[in-house]
Amino acid sequence: MKNYGLLVSSGYLIREMALRPNSVFEKIKRGGFLKETVIVFVIGALIPLVKSFFIRKQSITFFADEWINQLLSTLNIPQLSWAISYIGYFGFLFCVYGICRLFNKKSNLRAFTLAFMGISAIGIVGQVFFYVLQFILSKSLLLFGGYVLYLWVVWLSLQAIRVTQGFSFLKTLVAFFSPFIVIVAIMGLTAICPYLVWLTS
């Protein structure tokens, strides 16, 4: 019964993250939603991992050097791509929090971590909706919707930093976009929200 109640409250977290994210971040800052954010994060990570087993591996033959082609083909294995995207994600969060620490030595690591784990709720919502929409909408509309979803995650991330760390909007922008530009240039948008990978697959 207790576990059932935890699942219900996790569902409530997903709904609130979609409708009233700032109230979620405030509650997290006050010590709430500890177990729920962990559950949501795990589910958000497992959905694309499960989907990775249904995605066909693509071999790379673009380069003249066969060794490079083999290396890129290995990195293109869906399960490995999933793992690399999460490694990049954690590296990104580490850099963001490092900048937060530069602004404030007493930055709240617990609230910061849980807030970003909670944002994985958007991954759950997005994966479910896009699975249905791929049978209805064209690929171009799905692509546009995907970018909208990524922008939503960026906005939520900014709000998570601002609320949990008590920063001004300018400090929030610096803390987020300084590592954002680097990680996206190297790994692409999935590095900042790996739970949105393979939305239309």
BELVENRA-V100162 format. One record per backbone hydrogen bond with DSSP energy under -0.5 kcal/mol. CO is the residue of the C=O (numbers start at 0). NH is the residue of the N-H. If there is no record, write none. Layout:
BEGIN
CO;NH / CO;NH
END
This chain:
BEGIN
0;4 / 1;5 / 2;6 / 3;7 / 4;8 / 5;9 / 6;10 / 7;11 / 8;12 / 9;13 / 10;14 / 11;15 / 12;16 / 13;17 / 14;18 / 15;19 / 19;22 / 19;23 / 20;24 / 21;25 / 22;26 / 23;27 / 24;28 / 25;29 / 26;31 / 27;30 / 32;36 / 33;37 / 34;38 / 35;39 / 36;40 / 37;41 / 38;42 / 39;43 / 40;44 / 41;45 / 42;46 / 43;47 / 44;48 / 45;49 / 46;50 / 47;51 / 48;52 / 49;52 / 50;53 / 51;54 / 56;58 / 58;60 / 63;65 / 64;68 / 65;69 / 66;70 / 67;71 / 68;59 / 68;72 / 69;73 / 70;74 / 71;75 / 73;76 / 76;79 / 76;80 / 77;81 / 78;82 / 79;83 / 80;84 / 81;85 / 82;86 / 83;87 / 84;88 / 85;89 / 86;90 / 87;91 / 88;92 / 89;93 / 90;94 / 91;95 / 92;96 / 93;97 / 94;98 / 95;99 / 96;100 / 97;101 / 98;102 / 99;103 / 103;106 / 106;108 / 107;111 / 108;112 / 109;113 / 110;114 / 111;115 / 112;116 / 113;117 / 114;118 / 116;119 / 117;120 / 118;121 / 118;122 / 119;122 / 119;123 / 120;124 / 121;125 / 122;126 / 123;127 / 124;128 / 125;129 / 126;130 / 127;131 / 128;132 / 129;133 / 131;134 / 132;135 / 132;136 / 137;141 / 138;142 / 139;143 / 140;144 / 141;145 / 142;146 / 143;147 / 144;148 / 145;149 / 146;150 / 147;151 / 148;152 / 149;153 / 150;154 / 151;155 / 152;156 / 153;157 / 154;158 / 155;159 / 156;160 / 157;161 / 158;162 / 159;163 / 160;164 / 160;166 / 161;165 / 161;166 / 167;171 / 168;172 / 169;173 / 170;174 / 171;175 / 172;176 / 173;177 / 175;179 / 176;180 / 177;181 / 178;182 / 179;183 / 180;184 / 181;185 / 182;186 / 182;187 / 183;187 / 187;190 / 188;191 / 188;192 / 192;195 / 193;196 / 195;198 / 197;200
END
